Amino acid sequence: MKMNFLQSSILKAVLTAVLLVFNLVFSDQALAANLSLDQLSIDACAQTDPGAQPSLTRPVGASCYVLSGEVTNPGKFAVIDSDVFAQILDPSGEPVLPNRARVGSIGDVQPGSSSFALRLAIPSGTPGPLQVKGAKAKGFKAPVRTRAGDDDELLPLEEAVDPGLLWGTKAVIPVDQPLDQL
């Protein structure tokens, strides 16, 4: 009887130790990777931009803006499903999107620096120029959400923004190809 209790206790201790080691070894895959954002600008979408939706212009609603800049991945591996977090402020310093820290997704980010752009829906009538404060990006080493397929219909704000068109140059990132396939 005493021997079974001792063996059971040792077995539980060994299993606990194995689970702890397993958790420590593989937990870094679940942690978010931090990316740095630089050269940020926020500008109104062009009227030809699908996110502007000129056919839906109305006095109350949202206006399309593009947040663009440069993202740097200091790691050795691609960061998947990267999200951008920031405060968007009006000229008086008041938050334009007060209940929203995540402003959008920039998808996959390869190691090094690359351009990014994402659309934002800002309440109509918000005075400009807008400011960006506390911007940061985070992503993961593996996909964390289901990806849209080629046949899936995207909303205008979800469609890719060509960062090259913003600065009058050719796109640095092909908008028709995910970064993990470059």
Phi, psi and omega in degrees: 000313180296324182294319179296319178297317180294316179296320179296318179295318179295317179299317178296319179296317179296314179298319177297317179295318179297315179296322178295315179296316178301316179297316180293322182288318187258359182287337181294340178289336181269345181283144180285142176266135179272136177240149179260145179244135180223167175051046183283141172215151177229121185225153176295144177294148174293154181297335179277351180292135179299333180287340181291331180044063183301334180288346181253017181298128179210161184296327180245133180157219183228151175250147181272130174230155177242124173264122183226163179169204181238133178247138180240125175256106183282352183280180180267346184237159178297146175256127188258149176052056182279135178246148178254133178240134181194164170254128176258123185242148173276178183300336180273000179089006179276140178294134179278326178240075191297332184254024186221111176270321178278120182260345178166181181243142176246010174073222184269140180234118179285161177302145182100197181256143176207162179277152174218159175204141176215151181272148176231144173259110182254137180307135179301147179085000178290125181290148178249176358282150180274153179238152178245129181230141175063035182286135175208163179227146178221149178208187185232168180276350180217156180301141179242355177217161179292137181267147178291138178274174181296329182268358181283137178274130180255148172291155181305323179286343180272343181293149182296144175256131179277106184298332180295327179292334180291327185251008176076023178234174176291153183296137174282326182245119176297126185283344181267004184224125177299151183299331182285356178251008179284000000 
